[in-house]
Amino acid sequence: MQTPSNAAGSRDPQANLAGEFFSKFSPEALKDLASMEYPSTYPANLVLFSENDPAPGVMIVLCGEVRLSMNSSDGRRLTLRIARQGEILGLVSALSGNPCEMTGETLYPCKIARIERREFLAFLARHPETYKTVTEELSRQYSIACNQLRTVGLSASAPEKLARLLLDMGRNGQVTETGTRFRFSFTHEEIGEFIGTSRETVTRTLNVFKHRQLVSLRGSTLSIPSRAALESYAHC
């Protein structure tokens, strides 16, 4: 596990603990949790934790995006999901005490707050009402992992897999008069790691999507003119 390049000192709980997960906490629980967090800034492409590392506690994404993946002994990688602002990482290992079950790597410069496992477990003991929220978050993360494995293992074709991926990423995009657009700066090889296919297949499939005006790509911004048209490829 690598260390941050520099630290940031914002301690405003209202600014830091934003997101659906924390919106269910009481003001008292939020204040208590904020007193334990230590935000730090991290550069892009930095490994925050790796599979089989000792449980480090939890990490809260305050700004930026983190790729969560699983890796094989021969170097192959399956990307499970992208964690964004307001999400909490490491819940499973923090609660069980088992080693990390996946690898977390910053995609862009990030600001992340760490809370040591011992402190987080003590926080839960002081605020037992938060267990319901934690359980709901674990269920949400489990569902996301199942959907990703379903896409990789059970989708019939590369177009179906890629369409599902783009539609999922577009849920967090900006809706405009011409469709939905979002930041999409992955290489074709990295896209292949999401859907379990080769770089060449991704290139061919994206070209087909562009030719049929299902997507457009300008720099690092991808646009979906019609979600309904793309959904026809994903069999939604």
C-alpha positions in Angstrom: 0.0 0.0 0.0 1.5 3.3 -1.1 1.4 6.6 0.8 0.0 9.9 -0.4 2.2 12.5 -2.1 0.8 15.3 0.1 -1.9 15.8 2.8 -4.9 18.0 3.0 -6.4 19.3 6.2 -10.1 20.0 5.6 -12.0 18.9 8.6 -15.5 20.3 7.7 -17.8 17.3 8.2 -20.6 18.8 6.1 -18.1 19.2 3.2 -16.3 15.9 3.5 -19.0 13.4 4.5 -21.3 13.8 1.5 -23.0 11.1 -0.4 -26.0 8.7 -0.1 -24.3 6.5 2.4 -23.6 9.3 4.9 -27.0 11.0 4.3 -28.6 8.4 6.5 -26.4 9.1 9.5 -27.6 11.3 12.3 -25.8 14.6 12.9 -24.2 13.2 16.0 -22.8 10.2 14.1 -21.5 12.4 11.3 -19.7 14.7 13.7 -18.2 11.7 15.5 -17.0 10.1 12.2 -15.6 13.4 11.0 -13.5 13.7 14.1 -11.7 10.5 13.1 -11.0 11.0 9.5 -7.7 12.3 8.1 -8.1 13.5 4.5 -5.1 13.2 2.2 -4.5 13.9 -1.5 -3.2 11.2 -3.8 -2.0 11.4 -7.4 -3.5 9.5 -10.3 -2.6 5.9 -10.9 -1.6 5.2 -7.3 -2.4 1.9 -5.5 -4.2 2.6 -2.3 -4.5 -1.0 -1.2 -4.0 -4.4 -2.8 -5.6 -7.8 -2.6 -4.4 -9.8 0.4 -3.1 -6.7 2.2 -4.0 -6.6 5.9 -7.4 -4.8 6.5 -6.5 -1.1 6.6 -9.8 0.2 7.9 -12.2 2.2 5.7 -11.5 4.9 3.1 -14.0 7.6 2.1 -13.7 9.1 -1.4 -14.0 12.8 -1.0 -13.0 13.8 -4.5 -11.9 11.8 -7.6 -12.4 8.2 -8.7 -11.0 4.9 -7.6 -10.8 1.7 -9.7 -11.6 -1.5 -7.8 -10.3 -4.6 -9.4 -9.3 -8.2 -9.0 -6.0 -9.6 -10.4 -4.8 -13.0 -11.4 -1.3 -14.4 -10.7 -0.5 -14.1 -14.4 -1.2 -10.4 -14.5 -4.8 -10.3 -15.9 -7.1 -7.8 -14.3 -10.9 -7.6 -14.0 -12.2 -4.2 -13.1 -15.3 -4.5 -10.9 -16.4 -1.0 -10.6 -15.4 2.7 -10.2 -15.9 4.2 -6.8 -16.8 7.9 -6.8 -17.2 10.8 -4.5 -19.2 10.0 -1.3 -18.5 6.2 -1.4 -16.8 4.2 1.3 -14.3 1.5 0.6 -13.0 -1.4 2.6 -16.2 -2.2 4.5 -15.9 -6.0 4.1 -12.3 -6.3 5.4 -12.9 -3.7 8.1 -15.8 -5.7 9.5 -14.4 -9.2 9.1 -10.7 -8.4 9.8 -9.8 -10.5 6.7 -7.3 -9.2 4.1 -8.5 -6.9 1.3 -10.5 -8.8 -1.3 -9.7 -6.4 -4.1 -7.2 -3.7 -5.3 -8.0 0.0 -5.2 -6.1 2.4 -7.5 -6.8 6.1 -8.1 -7.9 7.0 -11.7 -7.4 10.7 -11.3 -6.0 12.9 -8.4 -8.1 12.0 -5.4 -8.8 13.3 -1.9 -9.5 10.4 0.4 -10.1 10.1 4.2 -8.8 7.1 6.0 -10.3 5.8 9.3 -8.4 3.0 11.0 -10.3 -0.3 11.5 -10.1 -0.1 15.3 -11.6 3.4 15.3 -14.3 2.5 12.8 -15.4 -0.5 14.8 -15.5 1.6 17.9 -17.6 4.2 16.0 -20.2 1.5 15.1 -20.4 0.4 18.7 -21.1 4.0 19.8 -23.7 4.4 17.1 -25.5 1.0 16.7 -28.2 2.6 14.5 -25.6 2.9 11.8 -25.4 -0.9 11.4 -28.5 -0.7 9.2 -26.9 1.7 6.8 -23.7 -0.3 6.7 -25.7 -3.5 5.9 -27.5 -1.7 3.1 -24.2 -0.5 1.7 -22.8 -4.0 1.8 -25.8 -5.3 -0.1 -25.5 -2.5 -2.7 -21.8 -3.4 -3.3 -22.7 -7.1 -3.5 -25.4 -6.4 -6.1 -22.9 -4.3 -8.2 -20.4 -7.1 -8.1 -23.0 -9.6 -9.2 -24.1 -7.4 -12.1 -20.5 -7.0 -13.2 -19.9 -10.7 -13.1 -23.1 -11.3 -14.9 -22.0 -8.9 -17.6 -18.6 -10.5 -18.0 -19.6 -14.2 -17.7 -23.2 -14.4 -19.1 -23.5 -11.6 -21.7 -23.7 -13.2 -25.1 -21.5 -10.8 -27.1 -19.0 -8.0 -26.8 -21.5 -5.4 -28.0 -23.9 -6.4 -25.3 -21.1 -6.2 -22.7 -19.9 -2.8 -23.9 -23.4 -1.4 -24.1 -24.1 -2.4 -20.5 -20.8 -0.8 -19.3 -21.5 2.5 -21.1 -25.1 2.6 -19.9 -23.9 2.0 -16.3 -21.3 4.7 -16.4 -23.7 7.1 -18.0 -26.0 6.9 -14.9 -23.6 9.4 -13.3 -23.4 11.6 -16.4 -24.7 15.0 -17.3 -28.1 15.0 -19.1 -28.3 17.5 -22.0 -30.6 18.2 -24.9 -28.4 16.0 -27.1 -28.2 13.1 -24.7 -26.0 12.0 -21.8 -22.3 12.8 -21.6 -19.6 11.8 -19.1 -15.9 11.6 -18.6 -14.5 8.5 -20.3 -10.7 8.5 -20.5 -10.0 4.8 -20.4 -7.8 3.1 -23.0 -9.3 0.3 -25.1 -7.2 -2.1 -23.0 -8.7 -0.8 -19.8 -12.2 -1.0 -21.2 -11.5 -4.7 -22.0 -10.6 -5.2 -18.3 -14.2 -4.2 -17.5 -15.9 -6.6 -19.8 -13.4 -9.4 -20.1 -12.5 -9.0 -23.7 -9.5 -8.0 -25.8 -8.4 -4.5 -26.8 -8.9 -5.3 -30.5 -12.5 -6.4 -29.8 -13.2 -3.2 -27.9 -11.8 -1.1 -30.8 -14.0 -2.8 -33.3 -17.1 -2.6 -31.2 -16.6 1.1 -30.4 -16.1 1.8 -34.1 -19.5 0.1 -34.8 -21.2 2.1 -32.1 -19.8 5.3 -33.4 -20.8 4.5 -37.0 -24.3 3.7 -35.9 -24.4 7.0 -33.8 -25.0 5.1 -30.6 -22.1 7.0 -29.0 -19.8 9.9 -29.8 -16.4 10.5 -28.3 -14.6 13.9 -28.2 -11.4 13.9 -26.2 -12.2 12.3 -22.9 -16.0 13.0 -23.1 -18.3 10.3 -24.3 -21.9 11.1 -25.3 -24.9 8.7 -25.6 -27.5 10.5 -27.8 -30.2 7.9 -27.0 -30.1 5.5 -24.1 -33.0 3.6 -25.6 -31.0 2.9 -28.8 -28.0 1.7 -26.8 -30.2 -0.4 -24.5 -31.3 -2.4 -27.5 -27.7 -3.8 -27.6 -27.7 -4.5 -23.9 -31.0 -6.3 -24.0 -32.2 -4.2 -21.1 
